[in-house]
């Protein structure tokens, strides 16, 4: 483990933040947590996801690395409000949002910030869905920050969490995940709705493996997706239109 990173502060103790906390504690790090949702924060403490609860400002004062594990619009607001002078103690601040260009734009002037995106998750919501093994062997994209040491520390932390670091360009990342992540999620919602509309009450029992996966993913709609799709709308729209054109040319 990177000797520079002994304490982690997690702002947002949901699925991703909770999973980070569990894995970091397993690696021997001290983990502090903050969440605007008092019930989620209490659960995270009782479940051993975090070691201690701290106020938001104290997270920055007492952590080597701070992870913004909140929905993308909240992360943007946090970054826009951050005073670089408040980061004297912190070695690196990173986010985990599914779009990167708007995040990088919001963080301009914060040299210790590194934008990241773990390509991992499940259909669960909140700290009860946290899984210490969530990132094992999974790609974890990162955009190189202004401070080379902060970037190295972020990459080291990704490895501590058993993720596989992948350097990306923010704009290219957003264009790519529109097809590889965002469109499949939209398709899963559409498939689940279509399945519910079928008159056959046994329709779900007649699903093959791919359909079962789509049904599982399509049955949840975590609130964070709304911000992700709004902020990546241009790329997502392009891919949806291209897919619709491909489907329109299918012949039998």
TORKOL-4160 file (C-alpha; in steps of 0.2 Angstrom, whole numbers, padded with zeros to 4 digits, m for minus):
252
<pt num="1" X="0000" Y="0000" Z="0000"/>
<pt num="2" X="0006" Y="0018" Z="m0004"/>
<pt num="3" X="0013" Y="0024" Z="0013"/>
<pt num="4" X="0007" Y="0041" Z="0008"/>
<pt num="5" X="m0011" Y="0036" Z="0009"/>
<pt num="6" X="m0015" Y="0030" Z="0026"/>
<pt num="7" X="m0032" Y="0038" Z="0028"/>
<pt num="8" X="m0047" Y="0039" Z="0016"/>
<pt num="9" X="m0062" Y="0051" Z="0017"/>
<pt num="10" X="m0078" Y="0046" Z="0008"/>
<pt num="11" X="m0091" Y="0059" Z="0004"/>
<pt num="12" X="m0106" Y="0049" Z="0000"/>
<pt num="13" X="m0108" Y="0031" Z="0007"/>
<pt num="14" X="m0119" Y="0023" Z="m0006"/>
<pt num="15" X="m0115" Y="0008" Z="m0016"/>
<pt num="16" X="m0099" Y="0014" Z="m0024"/>
<pt num="17" X="m0093" Y="0025" Z="m0009"/>
<pt num="18" X="m0097" Y="0010" Z="0003"/>
<pt num="19" X="m0088" Y="m0002" Z="m0007"/>
<pt num="20" X="m0073" Y="0009" Z="m0008"/>
<pt num="21" X="m0074" Y="0011" Z="0011"/>
<pt num="22" X="m0075" Y="m0008" Z="0014"/>
<pt num="23" X="m0060" Y="m0012" Z="0003"/>
<pt num="24" X="m0049" Y="0002" Z="0009"/>
<pt num="25" X="m0052" Y="m0004" Z="0027"/>
<pt num="26" X="m0048" Y="m0021" Z="0022"/>
<pt num="27" X="m0031" Y="m0014" Z="0015"/>
<pt num="28" X="m0028" Y="m0007" Z="0032"/>
<pt num="29" X="m0033" Y="0011" Z="0029"/>
<pt num="30" X="m0043" Y="0022" Z="0041"/>
<pt num="31" X="m0059" Y="0027" Z="0033"/>
<pt num="32" X="m0069" Y="0042" Z="0038"/>
<pt num="33" X="m0086" Y="0045" Z="0030"/>
<pt num="34" X="m0099" Y="0059" Z="0027"/>
<pt num="35" X="m0116" Y="0058" Z="0019"/>
<pt num="36" X="m0130" Y="0070" Z="0019"/>
<pt num="37" X="m0142" Y="0055" Z="0021"/>
<pt num="38" X="m0140" Y="0052" Z="0040"/>
<pt num="39" X="m0148" Y="0035" Z="0039"/>
<pt num="40" X="m0135" Y="0029" Z="0026"/>
<pt num="41" X="m0121" Y="0037" Z="0036"/>
<pt num="42" X="m0127" Y="0028" Z="0052"/>
<pt num="43" X="m0128" Y="0011" Z="0042"/>
<pt num="44" X="m0111" Y="0013" Z="0035"/>
<pt num="45" X="m0104" Y="0016" Z="0053"/>
<pt num="46" X="m0113" Y="0001" Z="0060"/>
<pt num="47" X="m0109" Y="m0010" Z="0046"/>
<pt num="48" X="m0090" Y="m0007" Z="0047"/>
<pt num="49" X="m0090" Y="0002" Z="0030"/>
<pt num="50" X="m0081" Y="0017" Z="0039"/>
<pt num="51" X="m0072" Y="0019" Z="0055"/>
<pt num="52" X="m0078" Y="0036" Z="0060"/>
<pt num="53" X="m0091" Y="0049" Z="0055"/>
<pt num="54" X="m0084" Y="0067" Z="0051"/>
<pt num="55" X="m0092" Y="0083" Z="0046"/>
<pt num="56" X="m0089" Y="0087" Z="0027"/>
<pt num="57" X="m0075" Y="0100" Z="0031"/>
<pt num="58" X="m0066" Y="0089" Z="0043"/>
<pt num="59" X="m0065" Y="0075" Z="0029"/>
<pt num="60" X="m0053" Y="0087" Z="0020"/>
<pt num="61" X="m0044" Y="0091" Z="0035"/>
<pt num="62" X="m0040" Y="0073" Z="0041"/>
<pt num="63" X="m0039" Y="0063" Z="0025"/>
<pt num="64" X="m0024" Y="0059" Z="0014"/>
<pt num="65" X="m0036" Y="0055" Z="0000"/>
<pt num="66" X="m0054" Y="0061" Z="m0002"/>
<pt num="67" X="m0067" Y="0052" Z="m0013"/>
<pt num="68" X="m0082" Y="0061" Z="m0020"/>
<pt num="69" X="m0094" Y="0047" Z="m0021"/>
<pt num="70" X="m0110" Y="0056" Z="m0024"/>
<pt num="71" X="m0121" Y="0059" Z="m0040"/>
<pt num="72" X="m0112" Y="0068" Z="m0054"/>
<pt num="73" X="m0122" Y="0085" Z="m0051"/>
<pt num="74" X="m0118" Y="0085" Z="m0033"/>
<pt num="75" X="m0100" Y="0081" Z="m0037"/>
<pt num="76" X="m0099" Y="0096" Z="m0049"/>
<pt num="77" X="m0106" Y="0107" Z="m0035"/>
<pt num="78" X="m0094" Y="0101" Z="m0023"/>
<pt num="79" X="m0079" Y="0104" Z="m0034"/>
<pt num="80" X="m0085" Y="0121" Z="m0039"/>
<pt num="81" X="m0086" Y="0126" Z="m0021"/>
<pt num="82" X="m0069" Y="0119" Z="m0015"/>
<pt num="83" X="m0056" Y="0131" Z="m0010"/>
<pt num="84" X="m0039" Y="0125" Z="m0015"/>
<pt num="85" X="m0032" Y="0132" Z="0001"/>
<pt num="86" X="m0043" Y="0119" Z="0010"/>
<pt num="87" X="m0034" Y="0105" Z="0002"/>
<pt num="88" X="m0017" Y="0108" Z="0011"/>
<pt num="89" X="m0019" Y="0091" Z="0021"/>
<pt num="90" X="m0025" Y="0081" Z="0006"/>
<pt num="91" X="m0014" Y="0073" Z="m0006"/>
<pt num="92" X="m0027" Y="0069" Z="m0019"/>
<pt num="93" X="m0046" Y="0071" Z="m0022"/>
<pt num="94" X="m0055" Y="0060" Z="m0034"/>
<pt num="95" X="m0072" Y="0057" Z="m0040"/>
<pt num="96" X="m0081" Y="0041" Z="m0047"/>
<pt num="97" X="m0094" Y="0049" Z="m0058"/>
<pt num="98" X="m0099" Y="0041" Z="m0075"/>
<pt num="99" X="m0095" Y="0056" Z="m0085"/>
<pt num="100" X="m0078" Y="0065" Z="m0085"/>
<pt num="101" X="m0078" Y="0081" Z="m0096"/>
<pt num="102" X="m0090" Y="0091" Z="m0085"/>
<pt num="103" X="m0081" Y="0085" Z="m0069"/>
<pt num="104" X="m0064" Y="0090" Z="m0076"/>
<pt num="105" X="m0071" Y="0107" Z="m0081"/>
<pt num="106" X="m0079" Y="0110" Z="m0064"/>
<pt num="107" X="m0062" Y="0105" Z="m0055"/>
<pt num="108" X="m0051" Y="0117" Z="m0065"/>
<pt num="109" X="m0039" Y="0126" Z="m0053"/>
<pt num="110" X="m0039" Y="0111" Z="m0041"/>
<pt num="111" X="m0022" Y="0104" Z="m0045"/>
<pt num="112" X="m0024" Y="0089" Z="m0033"/>
<pt num="113" X="m0040" Y="0083" Z="m0041"/>
<pt num="114" X="m0040" Y="0067" Z="m0052"/>
<pt num="115" X="m0056" Y="0062" Z="m0061"/>
<pt num="116" X="m0060" Y="0044" Z="m0061"/>
<pt num="117" X="m0073" Y="0031" Z="m0066"/>
<pt num="118" X="m0074" Y="0013" Z="m0059"/>
<pt num="119" X="m0082" Y="0002" Z="m0072"/>
<pt num="120" X="m0090" Y="m0008" Z="m0059"/>
<pt num="121" X="m0107" Y="m0008" Z="m0050"/>
<pt num="122" X="m0123" Y="m0018" Z="m0047"/>
<pt num="123" X="m0141" Y="m0015" Z="m0047"/>
<pt num="124" X="m0141" Y="m0012" Z="m0028"/>
<pt num="125" X="m0143" Y="0006" Z="m0020"/>
<pt num="126" X="m0136" Y="0013" Z="m0004"/>
<pt num="127" X="m0123" Y="0006" Z="0008"/>
<pt num="128" X="m0132" Y="m0010" Z="0011"/>
<pt num="129" X="m0127" Y="m0015" Z="m0007"/>
<pt num="130" X="m0109" Y="m0011" Z="m0004"/>
<pt num="131" X="m0097" Y="m0025" Z="m0009"/>
<pt num="132" X="m0078" Y="m0026" Z="m0004"/>
<pt num="133" X="m0075" Y="m0036" Z="m0020"/>
<pt num="134" X="m0084" Y="m0024" Z="m0032"/>
<pt num="135" X="m0069" Y="m0018" Z="m0040"/>
<pt num="136" X="m0058" Y="m0034" Z="m0042"/>
<pt num="137" X="m0051" Y="m0035" Z="m0059"/>
<pt num="138" X="m0062" Y="m0021" Z="m0066"/>
<pt num="139" X="m0056" Y="m0007" Z="m0076"/>
<pt num="140" X="m0055" Y="0010" Z="m0067"/>
<pt num="141" X="m0053" Y="0024" Z="m0079"/>
<pt num="142" X="m0044" Y="0040" Z="m0074"/>
<pt num="143" X="m0040" Y="0057" Z="m0082"/>
<pt num="144" X="m0022" Y="0063" Z="m0078"/>
<pt num="145" X="m0023" Y="0078" Z="m0066"/>
<pt num="146" X="m0012" Y="0093" Z="m0066"/>
<pt num="147" X="m0002" Y="0087" Z="m0051"/>
<pt num="148" X="0009" Y="0071" Z="m0057"/>
<pt num="149" X="0011" Y="0065" Z="m0039"/>
<pt num="150" X="m0008" Y="0067" Z="m0035"/>
<pt num="151" X="m0011" Y="0056" Z="m0051"/>
<pt num="152" X="0001" Y="0043" Z="m0045"/>
<pt num="153" X="m0007" Y="0043" Z="m0028"/>
<pt num="154" X="m0024" Y="0040" Z="m0036"/>
<pt num="155" X="m0018" Y="0026" Z="m0047"/>
<pt num="156" X="m0010" Y="0018" Z="m0032"/>
<pt num="157" X="m0027" Y="0019" Z="m0023"/>
<pt num="158" X="m0036" Y="0011" Z="m0037"/>
<pt num="159" X="m0024" Y="m0003" Z="m0036"/>
<pt num="160" X="m0027" Y="m0004" Z="m0017"/>
<pt num="161" X="m0045" Y="m0007" Z="m0021"/>
<pt num="162" X="m0040" Y="m0021" Z="m0034"/>
<pt num="163" X="m0046" Y="m0010" Z="m0049"/>
<pt num="164" X="m0036" Y="m0010" Z="m0065"/>
<pt num="165" X="m0031" Y="0008" Z="m0069"/>
<pt num="166" X="m0034" Y="0014" Z="m0087"/>
<pt num="167" X="m0028" Y="0032" Z="m0092"/>
<pt num="168" X="m0041" Y="0040" Z="m0103"/>
<pt num="169" X="m0045" Y="0057" Z="m0111"/>
<pt num="170" X="m0061" Y="0065" Z="m0103"/>
<pt num="171" X="m0070" Y="0069" Z="m0120"/>
<pt num="172" X="m0065" Y="0052" Z="m0127"/>
<pt num="173" X="m0071" Y="0043" Z="m0112"/>
<pt num="174" X="m0088" Y="0051" Z="m0112"/>
<pt num="175" X="m0091" Y="0047" Z="m0131"/>
<pt num="176" X="m0086" Y="0029" Z="m0128"/>
<pt num="177" X="m0096" Y="0026" Z="m0112"/>
<pt num="178" X="m0111" Y="0033" Z="m0121"/>
<pt num="179" X="m0111" Y="0017" Z="m0131"/>
<pt num="180" X="m0103" Y="0005" Z="m0119"/>
<pt num="181" X="m0113" Y="0009" Z="m0103"/>
<pt num="182" X="m0126" Y="0022" Z="m0105"/>
<pt num="183" X="m0136" Y="0016" Z="m0120"/>
<pt num="184" X="m0136" Y="m0002" Z="m0113"/>
<pt num="185" X="m0144" Y="0005" Z="m0097"/>
<pt num="186" X="m0157" Y="0014" Z="m0107"/>
<pt num="187" X="m0161" Y="m0002" Z="m0118"/>
<pt num="188" X="m0163" Y="m0012" Z="m0102"/>
<pt num="189" X="m0176" Y="0000" Z="m0095"/>
<pt num="190" X="m0185" Y="m0001" Z="m0112"/>
<pt num="191" X="m0184" Y="m0020" Z="m0112"/>
<pt num="192" X="m0191" Y="m0021" Z="m0094"/>
<pt num="193" X="m0205" Y="m0010" Z="m0098"/>
<pt num="194" X="m0209" Y="m0020" Z="m0114"/>
<pt num="195" X="m0209" Y="m0036" Z="m0105"/>
<pt num="196" X="m0221" Y="m0030" Z="m0092"/>
<pt num="197" X="m0233" Y="m0025" Z="m0106"/>
<pt num="198" X="m0234" Y="m0042" Z="m0113"/>
<pt num="199" X="m0250" Y="m0051" Z="m0109"/>
<pt num="200" X="m0241" Y="m0068" Z="m0105"/>
<pt num="201" X="m0240" Y="m0069" Z="m0086"/>
<pt num="202" X="m0225" Y="m0081" Z="m0088"/>
<pt num="203" X="m0215" Y="m0070" Z="m0100"/>
<pt num="204" X="m0201" Y="m0068" Z="m0087"/>
<pt num="205" X="m0199" Y="m0086" Z="m0085"/>
<pt num="206" X="m0196" Y="m0088" Z="m0104"/>
<pt num="207" X="m0181" Y="m0076" Z="m0104"/>
<pt num="208" X="m0164" Y="m0082" Z="m0110"/>
<pt num="209" X="m0148" Y="m0077" Z="m0101"/>
<pt num="210" X="m0146" Y="m0060" Z="m0110"/>
<pt num="211" X="m0164" Y="m0056" Z="m0107"/>
<pt num="212" X="m0163" Y="m0060" Z="m0088"/>
<pt num="213" X="m0148" Y="m0049" Z="m0087"/>
<pt num="214" X="m0157" Y="m0035" Z="m0095"/>
<pt num="215" X="m0172" Y="m0038" Z="m0084"/>
<pt num="216" X="m0161" Y="m0037" Z="m0069"/>
<pt num="217" X="m0153" Y="m0021" Z="m0074"/>
<pt num="218" X="m0169" Y="m0013" Z="m0080"/>
<pt num="219" X="m0179" Y="m0016" Z="m0064"/>
<pt num="220" X="m0169" Y="m0002" Z="m0055"/>
<pt num="221" X="m0167" Y="0016" Z="m0059"/>
<pt num="222" X="m0155" Y="0024" Z="m0047"/>
<pt num="223" X="m0157" Y="0043" Z="m0046"/>
<pt num="224" X="m0139" Y="0046" Z="m0051"/>
<pt num="225" X="m0143" Y="0040" Z="m0069"/>
<pt num="226" X="m0153" Y="0056" Z="m0073"/>
<pt num="227" X="m0139" Y="0068" Z="m0071"/>
<pt num="228" X="m0127" Y="0056" Z="m0080"/>
<pt num="229" X="m0138" Y="0055" Z="m0095"/>
<pt num="230" X="m0142" Y="0074" Z="m0095"/>
<pt num="231" X="m0124" Y="0078" Z="m0095"/>
<pt num="232" X="m0119" Y="0066" Z="m0108"/>
<pt num="233" X="m0134" Y="0069" Z="m0119"/>
<pt num="234" X="m0126" Y="0073" Z="m0135"/>
<pt num="235" X="m0115" Y="0058" Z="m0135"/>
<pt num="236" X="m0130" Y="0046" Z="m0130"/>
<pt num="237" X="m0142" Y="0054" Z="m0143"/>
<pt num="238" X="m0129" Y="0051" Z="m0157"/>
<pt num="239" X="m0127" Y="0032" Z="m0152"/>
<pt num="240" X="m0146" Y="0030" Z="m0150"/>
<pt num="241" X="m0149" Y="0037" Z="m0167"/>
<pt num="242" X="m0135" Y="0026" Z="m0174"/>
<pt num="243" X="m0143" Y="0011" Z="m0166"/>
<pt num="244" X="m0160" Y="0015" Z="m0172"/>
<pt num="245" X="m0154" Y="0016" Z="m0190"/>
<pt num="246" X="m0145" Y="m0001" Z="m0188"/>
<pt num="247" X="m0161" Y="m0008" Z="m0182"/>
<pt num="248" X="m0172" Y="m0001" Z="m0195"/>
<pt num="249" X="m0161" Y="m0010" Z="m0208"/>
<pt num="250" X="m0163" Y="m0027" Z="m0201"/>
<pt num="251" X="m0172" Y="m0039" Z="m0213"/>
<pt num="252" X="m0179" Y="m0056" Z="m0210"/>
